[in-house]
Amino acid sequence: MSSALTSNGRTLEPNENTALLSSDSQPEPHPHPHAHGHSDSKDDRPWVRWPSITFDLACSTLGRDYVNLLLVFVPLGIVAGALEWNSTAIFVLNFFAIIPLASLLSFATEELAAVMGQAMGGLMNATFGNAVELIVSIIALKDNQIRVVQASMLGSILSNILLVLGCCFCVGGLRYSEQSFNSTVASTMSSLMAVASASLIIPATLYAALSDSSAKEPAGNILFVSHGTAIILLIIYVMYLWFQLKSHSELFEEQGDVQPGRREEEGQAGQSEAQPEEEHLLNPWAASVVLVAVTVVVAICADYLVGSIDSIVASTGMSKTFIGLVLIPIVGNAAEHVTAVVVAWKDKMDLAIGVAVGSSLQIALFVTPFLVILGWIIDVPMTLHFQIFETVAFFISGLVVTLLIQDGKSNYLEGVMCLGMYIILALAFYVYPDDVGDNLGALGSA
């Protein structure tokens, strides 16, 4: 074969010293403007390059998940709210609009947290995952929908520790006979959850005691206790962040990186697929832009969603408690739900626990106290006084989860237990009336 090699315009005959696959012997490729599908991404003109890059990233981001097909409900929901369509149409359209927005929020958070480690990644995911509930609750609080706010907070906690965690255990249990996670971290989170449940039990029992006594203005006393408790819970949450990210960060980081692929030897052929480094579409700046943009759109959809609740209650007979406890958290927790289930399937159970239980802790120790303080500032009587049944439901759920995660291992049966507990509570809250104990009436007259 007499083919020649070309280098610098000279023709060289191959000999015994010529490498078979020499990089020097290959012809210099001529740059092509349409290579790799980025026709203008390497154009030096910024007004051409940046729109091209933005378009490519937008297509890649939106095309990664079928749930993004629901984004068509976003403009429909906003138009329905702006033009004051039927309240049921406004609620349904914005309900479905928030689901893909929550998924985008989760995706952008994962991209942003990719370089931050598992502890910081879980915290970031929980924080921005709870942005939906926080926005909905602030809007509802501004509209004096205290019942919706309280139900949304409690429902978000129950949804995370029972529904999301249960799905993680079930999905992971389908792939592995048993999964392990950091029992020290789980124990710390369980203890904090016990403190959070105590912060609700004390106002509820105190209100019952004050109502049966000759004490004056029990509602005012409950407000005083709630404000003080909220401040203490915020301090505890800040100390927990310092504990997690600074003083004892090694407890939250190490174990998750050792787990993937270890149990794939149980006849699983997927060890190789757990090993490669995942490719990330967005850099930190792009992810931050997506987070801000999606949060703004969520705020608009949430405003219309909350504004239609009164009409939905009047037309369907559903209670505000059920809407706040079950429907809104399902939408709001879509981000954590998707993320936690995906990482559980990948056997990253430390991250799954951090997202599911960590999100519940953030609601209990930060979001709820923050809303109490915000209500104090804007003169809305938001308290930590939940009804006895609601408080007991929270306590029992926390107890069940504590018993399940304290050994640092999980399987699909434990997931079924969590899901069963959640369905039982959802059925109970479906028939649970809004006016039990006349809580809001008493506080509203204070």
TILOGU-78471 format. One record per residue (C-alpha): residue in one letter; x, y, z; residue number from 0. Coordinates in steps of 0.1 Angstrom, whole numbers. Example, Ala and Ser with C-alpha at 12.3 -4.5 7.8 and 13.67 -1.06 7.14 Angstrom:
+----+-------+-------+-------+-----+
| aa |     x |     y |     z |   i |
+----+-------+-------+-------+-----+
|  A |   123 |   -45 |    78 |   0 |
|  S |   137 |   -11 |    71 |   1 |
+----+-------+-------+-------+-----+
//
This chain:
+----+-------+-------+-------+-----+
| aa |     x |     y |     z |   i |
+----+-------+-------+-------+-----+
|  M |     0 |     0 |     0 |   0 |
|  S |    16 |    32 |   -12 |   1 |
|  S |    -4 |    59 |     6 |   2 |
|  A |    17 |    88 |    18 |   3 |
|  L |    15 |   109 |    50 |   4 |
|  T |    11 |   146 |    46 |   5 |
|  S |    28 |   170 |    71 |   6 |
|  N |    34 |   207 |    67 |   7 |
|  G |    28 |   204 |    30 |   8 |
|  R |    55 |   177 |    24 |   9 |
|  T |    48 |   142 |    13 |  10 |
|  L |    65 |   116 |    35 |  11 |
|  E |    68 |    79 |    28 |  12 |
|  P |    60 |    57 |    58 |  13 |
|  N |    89 |    36 |    72 |  14 |
|  E |    95 |    13 |   101 |  15 |
|  N |    99 |    43 |   124 |  16 |
|  T |    65 |    58 |   116 |  17 |
|  A |    39 |    54 |   143 |  18 |
|  L |     7 |    36 |   133 |  19 |
|  L |   -15 |    62 |   151 |  20 |
|  S |     6 |    92 |   154 |  21 |
|  S |   -11 |   124 |   163 |  22 |
|  D |    16 |   142 |   143 |  23 |
|  S |     8 |   122 |   112 |  24 |
|  Q |   -29 |   132 |   111 |  25 |
|  P |   -40 |   160 |    88 |  26 |
|  E |   -49 |   192 |   105 |  27 |
|  P |   -87 |   194 |   107 |  28 |
|  H |  -102 |   225 |    92 |  29 |
|  P |  -126 |   242 |   115 |  30 |
|  H |  -161 |   239 |   104 |  31 |
|  P |  -187 |   264 |   114 |  32 |
|  H |  -214 |   237 |   120 |  33 |
|  A |  -193 |   212 |   139 |  34 |
|  H |  -208 |   195 |   169 |  35 |
|  G |  -241 |   212 |   164 |  36 |
|  H |  -229 |   246 |   178 |  37 |
|  S |  -229 |   266 |   146 |  38 |
|  D |  -224 |   300 |   163 |  39 |
|  S |  -212 |   291 |   198 |  40 |
|  K |  -176 |   298 |   188 |  41 |
|  D |  -184 |   330 |   169 |  42 |
|  D |  -164 |   359 |   184 |  43 |
|  R |  -193 |   383 |   181 |  44 |
|  P |  -211 |   382 |   215 |  45 |
|  W |  -245 |   391 |   201 |  46 |
|  V |  -243 |   359 |   181 |  47 |
|  R |  -224 |   336 |   205 |  48 |
|  W |  -244 |   342 |   237 |  49 |
|  P |  -279 |   338 |   221 |  50 |
|  S |  -267 |   306 |   205 |  51 |
|  I |  -253 |   293 |   238 |  52 |
|  T |  -284 |   303 |   256 |  53 |
|  F |  -306 |   285 |   230 |  54 |
|  D |  -285 |   253 |   232 |  55 |
|  L |  -287 |   252 |   270 |  56 |
|  A |  -324 |   259 |   270 |  57 |
|  C |  -331 |   231 |   246 |  58 |
|  S |  -309 |   207 |   265 |  59 |
|  T |  -325 |   217 |   298 |  60 |
|  L |  -361 |   215 |   286 |  61 |
|  G |  -355 |   183 |   267 |  62 |
|  R |  -340 |   163 |   295 |  63 |
|  D |  -373 |   154 |   312 |  64 |
|  Y |  -408 |   146 |   300 |  65 |
|  V |  -423 |   165 |   329 |  66 |
|  N |  -413 |   197 |   312 |  67 |
|  L |  -441 |   191 |   287 |  68 |
|  L |  -463 |   205 |   315 |  69 |
|  L |  -447 |   239 |   310 |  70 |
|  V |  -475 |   247 |   286 |  71 |
|  F |  -496 |   252 |   317 |  72 |
|  V |  -474 |   280 |   329 |  73 |
|  P |  -487 |   307 |   304 |  74 |
|  L |  -522 |   292 |   306 |  75 |
|  G |  -522 |   295 |   344 |  76 |
|  I |  -509 |   331 |   343 |  77 |
|  V |  -534 |   341 |   316 |  78 |
|  A |  -562 |   324 |   335 |  79 |
|  G |  -553 |   343 |   367 |  80 |
|  A |  -548 |   377 |   349 |  81 |
|  L |  -581 |   374 |   330 |  82 |
|  E |  -599 |   361 |   361 |  83 |
|  W |  -613 |   329 |   346 |  84 |
|  N |  -633 |   304 |   366 |  85 |
|  S |  -616 |   297 |   400 |  86 |
|  T |  -614 |   260 |   394 |  87 |
|  A |  -596 |   265 |   360 |  88 |
|  I |  -572 |   290 |   377 |  89 |
|  F |  -564 |   265 |   405 |  90 |
|  V |  -560 |   235 |   382 |  91 |
|  L |  -539 |   253 |   356 |  92 |
|  N |  -515 |   268 |   381 |  93 |
|  F |  -514 |   236 |   401 |  94 |
|  F |  -501 |   217 |   371 |  95 |
|  A |  -479 |   247 |   361 |  96 |
|  I |  -460 |   246 |   394 |  97 |
|  I |  -450 |   209 |   390 |  98 |
|  P |  -426 |   214 |   360 |  99 |
|  L |  -413 |   246 |   376 | 100 |
|  A |  -405 |   227 |   408 | 101 |
|  S |  -387 |   201 |   386 | 102 |
|  L |  -367 |   228 |   369 | 103 |
|  L |  -359 |   243 |   404 | 104 |
|  S |  -346 |   209 |   414 | 105 |
|  F |  -325 |   204 |   383 | 106 |
|  A |  -309 |   238 |   386 | 107 |
|  T |  -302 |   232 |   423 | 108 |
|  E |  -285 |   199 |   415 | 109 |
|  E |  -263 |   216 |   389 | 110 |
|  L |  -254 |   243 |   413 | 111 |
|  A |  -247 |   218 |   441 | 112 |
|  A |  -226 |   195 |   419 | 113 |
|  V |  -194 |   211 |   431 | 114 |
|  M |  -204 |   216 |   467 | 115 |
|  G |  -203 |   181 |   481 | 116 |
|  Q |  -232 |   159 |   494 | 117 |
|  A |  -239 |   179 |   526 | 118 |
|  M |  -240 |   213 |   509 | 119 |
|  G |  -258 |   197 |   479 | 120 |
|  G |  -285 |   183 |   501 | 121 |
|  L |  -288 |   216 |   519 | 122 |
|  M |  -291 |   236 |   486 | 123 |
|  N |  -317 |   212 |   472 | 124 |
|  A |  -338 |   214 |   504 | 125 |
|  T |  -335 |   252 |   505 | 126 |
|  F |  -346 |   259 |   469 | 127 |
|  G |  -369 |   229 |   469 | 128 |
|  N |  -388 |   246 |   498 | 129 |
|  A |  -389 |   279 |   479 | 130 |
|  V |  -423 |   269 |   465 | 131 |
|  E |  -438 |   263 |   499 | 132 |
|  L |  -422 |   295 |   513 | 133 |
|  I |  -436 |   316 |   484 | 134 |
|  V |  -470 |   300 |   486 | 135 |
|  S |  -471 |   305 |   524 | 136 |
|  I |  -459 |   341 |   524 | 137 |
|  I |  -487 |   350 |   498 | 138 |
|  A |  -513 |   331 |   519 | 139 |
|  L |  -501 |   348 |   551 | 140 |
|  K |  -504 |   382 |   534 | 141 |
|  D |  -540 |   373 |   525 | 142 |
|  N |  -546 |   362 |   562 | 143 |
|  Q |  -550 |   326 |   551 | 144 |
|  I |  -535 |   313 |   584 | 145 |
|  R |  -552 |   280 |   582 | 146 |
|  V |  -537 |   273 |   547 | 147 |
|  V |  -502 |   284 |   560 | 148 |
|  Q |  -503 |   261 |   590 | 149 |
|  A |  -517 |   232 |   570 | 150 |
|  S |  -491 |   238 |   542 | 151 |
|  M |  -462 |   237 |   567 | 152 |
|  L |  -474 |   206 |   585 | 153 |
|  G |  -483 |   189 |   552 | 154 |
|  S |  -448 |   197 |   537 | 155 |
|  I |  -431 |   181 |   567 | 156 |
|  L |  -453 |   150 |   565 | 157 |
|  S |  -450 |   148 |   528 | 158 |
|  N |  -412 |   149 |   530 | 159 |
|  I |  -406 |   124 |   558 | 160 |
|  L |  -433 |   100 |   548 | 161 |
|  L |  -441 |   103 |   510 | 162 |
|  V |  -407 |   114 |   497 | 163 |
|  L |  -387 |    92 |   520 | 164 |
|  G |  -410 |    63 |   515 | 165 |
|  C |  -406 |    65 |   477 | 166 |
|  C |  -368 |    67 |   481 | 167 |
|  F |  -368 |    35 |   502 | 168 |
|  C |  -392 |    17 |   478 | 169 |
|  V |  -373 |    27 |   446 | 170 |
|  G |  -339 |    20 |   461 | 171 |
|  G |  -353 |   -13 |   475 | 172 |
|  L |  -363 |   -25 |   441 | 173 |
|  R |  -327 |   -23 |   429 | 174 |
|  Y |  -308 |   -33 |   460 | 175 |
|  S |  -319 |   -58 |   487 | 176 |
|  E |  -306 |   -33 |   514 | 177 |
|  Q |  -291 |     2 |   513 | 178 |
|  S |  -270 |    19 |   539 | 179 |
|  F |  -266 |    55 |   550 | 180 |
|  N |  -249 |    74 |   577 | 181 |
|  S |  -266 |    65 |   609 | 182 |
|  T |  -250 |    93 |   629 | 183 |
|  V |  -264 |   119 |   605 | 184 |
|  A |  -298 |   102 |   606 | 185 |
|  S |  -297 |   101 |   644 | 186 |
|  T |  -289 |   139 |   645 | 187 |
|  M |  -318 |   146 |   622 | 188 |
|  S |  -342 |   125 |   642 | 189 |
|  S |  -333 |   144 |   674 | 190 |
|  L |  -339 |   177 |   657 | 191 |
|  M |  -372 |   164 |   644 | 192 |
|  A |  -381 |   155 |   680 | 193 |
|  V |  -373 |   191 |   691 | 194 |
|  A |  -395 |   204 |   662 | 195 |
|  S |  -424 |   183 |   672 | 196 |
|  A |  -420 |   194 |   708 | 197 |
|  S |  -422 |   230 |   697 | 198 |
|  L |  -457 |   222 |   683 | 199 |
|  I |  -469 |   200 |   712 | 200 |
|  I |  -461 |   227 |   739 | 201 |
|  P |  -482 |   255 |   724 | 202 |
|  A |  -511 |   231 |   717 | 203 |
|  T |  -512 |   216 |   752 | 204 |
|  L |  -505 |   251 |   767 | 205 |
|  Y |  -535 |   265 |   749 | 206 |
|  A |  -557 |   237 |   762 | 207 |
|  A |  -545 |   243 |   798 | 208 |
|  L |  -550 |   281 |   795 | 209 |
|  S |  -585 |   276 |   781 | 210 |
|  D |  -595 |   255 |   811 | 211 |
|  S |  -581 |   279 |   836 | 212 |
|  S |  -591 |   314 |   847 | 213 |
|  A |  -561 |   329 |   828 | 214 |
|  K |  -570 |   360 |   807 | 215 |
|  E |  -563 |   363 |   770 | 216 |
|  P |  -550 |   327 |   763 | 217 |
|  A |  -546 |   337 |   726 | 218 |
|  G |  -523 |   365 |   735 | 219 |
|  N |  -503 |   342 |   757 | 220 |
|  I |  -500 |   317 |   729 | 221 |
|  L |  -488 |   344 |   706 | 222 |
|  F |  -461 |   354 |   731 | 223 |
|  V |  -449 |   318 |   735 | 224 |
|  S |  -450 |   313 |   697 | 225 |
|  H |  -428 |   344 |   691 | 226 |
|  G |  -403 |   333 |   717 | 227 |
|  T |  -402 |   297 |   705 | 228 |
|  A |  -398 |   308 |   668 | 229 |
|  I |  -367 |   328 |   677 | 230 |
|  I |  -352 |   299 |   696 | 231 |
|  L |  -359 |   275 |   667 | 232 |
|  L |  -342 |   299 |   643 | 233 |
|  I |  -312 |   299 |   665 | 234 |
|  I |  -312 |   261 |   667 | 235 |
|  Y |  -314 |   259 |   629 | 236 |
|  V |  -284 |   283 |   625 | 237 |
|  M |  -264 |   262 |   650 | 238 |
|  Y |  -274 |   231 |   630 | 239 |
|  L |  -261 |   247 |   598 | 240 |
|  W |  -228 |   255 |   615 | 241 |
|  F |  -226 |   219 |   629 | 242 |
|  Q |  -233 |   205 |   594 | 243 |
|  L |  -212 |   227 |   573 | 244 |
|  K |  -183 |   237 |   596 | 245 |
|  S |  -176 |   221 |   630 | 246 |
|  H |  -186 |   185 |   621 | 247 |
|  S |  -188 |   186 |   583 | 248 |
|  E |  -168 |   153 |   581 | 249 |
|  L |  -198 |   134 |   595 | 250 |
|  F |  -220 |   146 |   567 | 251 |
|  E |  -196 |   142 |   538 | 252 |
|  E |  -176 |   109 |   538 | 253 |
|  Q |  -199 |    80 |   538 | 254 |
|  G |  -220 |    89 |   508 | 255 |
|  D |  -190 |    87 |   484 | 256 |
|  V |  -181 |    51 |   495 | 257 |
|  Q |  -215 |    36 |   490 | 258 |
|  P |  -222 |    36 |   452 | 259 |
|  G |  -216 |     3 |   435 | 260 |
|  R |  -206 |   -15 |   467 | 261 |
|  R |  -237 |   -37 |   468 | 262 |
|  E |  -240 |   -42 |   430 | 263 |
|  E |  -221 |   -75 |   435 | 264 |
|  E |  -255 |   -91 |   444 | 265 |
|  G |  -260 |  -102 |   408 | 266 |
|  Q |  -265 |   -66 |   396 | 267 |
|  A |  -249 |   -59 |   362 | 268 |
|  G |  -250 |   -22 |   366 | 269 |
|  Q |  -217 |   -15 |   384 | 270 |
|  S |  -202 |     2 |   355 | 271 |
|  E |  -231 |    26 |   351 | 272 |
|  A |  -227 |    39 |   387 | 273 |
|  Q |  -191 |    48 |   382 | 274 |
|  P |  -188 |    74 |   355 | 275 |
|  E |  -189 |   110 |   365 | 276 |
|  E |  -223 |   126 |   356 | 277 |
|  E |  -222 |   153 |   330 | 278 |
|  H |  -236 |   186 |   340 | 279 |
|  L |  -253 |   210 |   316 | 280 |
|  L |  -253 |   242 |   335 | 281 |
|  N |  -224 |   261 |   351 | 282 |
|  P |  -230 |   279 |   384 | 283 |
|  W |  -239 |   312 |   367 | 284 |
|  A |  -264 |   296 |   344 | 285 |
|  A |  -279 |   276 |   372 | 286 |
|  S |  -283 |   307 |   393 | 287 |
|  V |  -301 |   325 |   365 | 288 |
|  V |  -325 |   296 |   361 | 289 |
|  L |  -331 |   295 |   399 | 290 |
|  V |  -340 |   332 |   400 | 291 |
|  A |  -361 |   331 |   369 | 292 |
|  V |  -381 |   300 |   379 | 293 |
|  T |  -386 |   314 |   415 | 294 |
|  V |  -402 |   345 |   400 | 295 |
|  V |  -425 |   325 |   378 | 296 |
|  V |  -434 |   302 |   407 | 297 |
|  A |  -443 |   333 |   428 | 298 |
|  I |  -467 |   345 |   401 | 299 |
|  C |  -484 |   311 |   397 | 300 |
|  A |  -485 |   306 |   435 | 301 |
|  D |  -503 |   340 |   439 | 302 |
|  Y |  -531 |   329 |   415 | 303 |
|  L |  -532 |   294 |   431 | 304 |
|  V |  -537 |   308 |   466 | 305 |
|  G |  -561 |   334 |   455 | 306 |
|  S |  -585 |   307 |   441 | 307 |
|  I |  -585 |   285 |   472 | 308 |
|  D |  -616 |   302 |   489 | 309 |
|  S |  -637 |   296 |   457 | 310 |
|  I |  -624 |   260 |   454 | 311 |
|  V |  -634 |   253 |   490 | 312 |
|  A |  -669 |   269 |   484 | 313 |
|  S |  -675 |   250 |   452 | 314 |
|  T |  -660 |   215 |   459 | 315 |
|  G |  -665 |   212 |   497 | 316 |
|  M |  -629 |   204 |   502 | 317 |
|  S |  -614 |   218 |   534 | 318 |
|  K |  -586 |   243 |   535 | 319 |
|  T |  -568 |   219 |   557 | 320 |
|  F |  -568 |   191 |   531 | 321 |
|  I |  -558 |   215 |   503 | 322 |
|  G |  -529 |   229 |   524 | 323 |
|  L |  -519 |   195 |   539 | 324 |
|  V |  -521 |   173 |   508 | 325 |
|  L |  -524 |   191 |   475 | 326 |
|  I |  -501 |   221 |   479 | 327 |
|  P |  -472 |   200 |   495 | 328 |
|  I |  -474 |   175 |   466 | 329 |
|  V |  -468 |   204 |   442 | 330 |
|  G |  -443 |   221 |   464 | 331 |
|  N |  -423 |   190 |   471 | 332 |
|  A |  -421 |   179 |   435 | 333 |
|  A |  -385 |   192 |   434 | 334 |
|  E |  -374 |   172 |   464 | 335 |
|  H |  -394 |   142 |   454 | 336 |
|  V |  -378 |   139 |   419 | 337 |
|  T |  -343 |   146 |   432 | 338 |
|  A |  -345 |   122 |   462 | 339 |
|  V |  -359 |    93 |   442 | 340 |
|  V |  -333 |    97 |   415 | 341 |
|  V |  -304 |    97 |   439 | 342 |
|  A |  -319 |    68 |   459 | 343 |
|  W |  -320 |    48 |   426 | 344 |
|  K |  -283 |    56 |   422 | 345 |
|  D |  -276 |    43 |   457 | 346 |
|  K |  -267 |    78 |   471 | 347 |
|  M |  -288 |    73 |   502 | 348 |
|  D |  -270 |    99 |   523 | 349 |
|  L |  -280 |   125 |   498 | 350 |
|  A |  -315 |   112 |   496 | 351 |
|  I |  -319 |   113 |   534 | 352 |
|  G |  -304 |   148 |   534 | 353 |
|  V |  -329 |   160 |   508 | 354 |
|  A |  -360 |   143 |   523 | 355 |
|  V |  -355 |   146 |   561 | 356 |
|  G |  -333 |   177 |   557 | 357 |
|  S |  -361 |   195 |   539 | 358 |
|  S |  -386 |   186 |   567 | 359 |
|  L |  -361 |   200 |   592 | 360 |
|  Q |  -358 |   232 |   573 | 361 |
|  I |  -396 |   236 |   572 | 362 |
|  A |  -399 |   229 |   609 | 363 |
|  L |  -369 |   248 |   622 | 364 |
|  F |  -366 |   277 |   597 | 365 |
|  V |  -396 |   282 |   574 | 366 |
|  T |  -424 |   279 |   600 | 367 |
|  P |  -406 |   301 |   627 | 368 |
|  F |  -398 |   326 |   599 | 369 |
|  L |  -435 |   328 |   590 | 370 |
|  V |  -444 |   333 |   627 | 371 |
|  I |  -419 |   362 |   629 | 372 |
|  L |  -431 |   376 |   595 | 373 |
|  G |  -467 |   374 |   608 | 374 |
|  W |  -455 |   393 |   639 | 375 |
|  I |  -440 |   420 |   617 | 376 |
|  I |  -471 |   425 |   595 | 377 |
|  D |  -495 |   421 |   624 | 378 |
|  V |  -510 |   387 |   613 | 379 |
|  P |  -516 |   363 |   643 | 380 |
|  M |  -496 |   334 |   629 | 381 |
|  T |  -487 |   310 |   658 | 382 |
|  L |  -472 |   276 |   665 | 383 |
|  H |  -505 |   265 |   679 | 384 |
|  F |  -516 |   236 |   658 | 385 |
|  Q |  -546 |   215 |   668 | 386 |
|  I |  -541 |   184 |   689 | 387 |
|  F |  -549 |   160 |   661 | 388 |
|  E |  -524 |   177 |   638 | 389 |
|  T |  -497 |   178 |   665 | 390 |
|  V |  -502 |   141 |   673 | 391 |
|  A |  -500 |   133 |   635 | 392 |
|  F |  -467 |   151 |   633 | 393 |
|  F |  -453 |   134 |   664 | 394 |
|  I |  -463 |    99 |   654 | 395 |
|  S |  -449 |   104 |   619 | 396 |
|  G |  -416 |   116 |   633 | 397 |
|  L |  -415 |    87 |   657 | 398 |
|  V |  -421 |    62 |   629 | 399 |
|  V |  -394 |    77 |   607 | 400 |
|  T |  -370 |    78 |   637 | 401 |
|  L |  -375 |    41 |   643 | 402 |
|  L |  -370 |    33 |   606 | 403 |
|  I |  -338 |    53 |   600 | 404 |
|  Q |  -319 |    49 |   633 | 405 |
|  D |  -302 |    17 |   622 | 406 |
|  G |  -287 |    33 |   591 | 407 |
|  K |  -302 |     8 |   567 | 408 |
|  S |  -333 |     8 |   545 | 409 |
|  N |  -353 |   -16 |   523 | 410 |
|  Y |  -385 |   -15 |   503 | 411 |
|  L |  -407 |   -27 |   532 | 412 |
|  E |  -397 |     3 |   552 | 413 |
|  G |  -407 |    24 |   522 | 414 |
|  V |  -441 |     8 |   521 | 415 |
|  M |  -446 |    15 |   558 | 416 |
|  C |  -439 |    52 |   552 | 417 |
|  L |  -462 |    54 |   522 | 418 |
|  G |  -490 |    35 |   541 | 419 |
|  M |  -487 |    59 |   570 | 420 |
|  Y |  -490 |    89 |   547 | 421 |
|  I |  -521 |    75 |   530 | 422 |
|  I |  -537 |    69 |   564 | 423 |
|  L |  -531 |   105 |   574 | 424 |
|  A |  -543 |   118 |   540 | 425 |
|  L |  -576 |   100 |   545 | 426 |
|  A |  -580 |   113 |   580 | 427 |
|  F |  -573 |   149 |   569 | 428 |
|  Y |  -597 |   146 |   540 | 429 |
|  V |  -626 |   144 |   566 | 430 |
|  Y |  -609 |   167 |   590 | 431 |
|  P |  -629 |   200 |   593 | 432 |
|  D |  -613 |   235 |   593 | 433 |
|  D |  -631 |   248 |   624 | 434 |
|  V |  -619 |   223 |   649 | 435 |
|  G |  -612 |   240 |   682 | 436 |
|  D |  -621 |   274 |   666 | 437 |
|  N |  -583 |   282 |   667 | 438 |
|  L |  -583 |   310 |   642 | 439 |
|  G |  -614 |   326 |   657 | 440 |
|  A |  -598 |   328 |   691 | 441 |
|  L |  -565 |   342 |   678 | 442 |
|  G |  -582 |   365 |   654 | 443 |
|  S |  -600 |   382 |   683 | 444 |
|  A |  -568 |   387 |   702 | 445 |
+----+-------+-------+-------+-----+
//
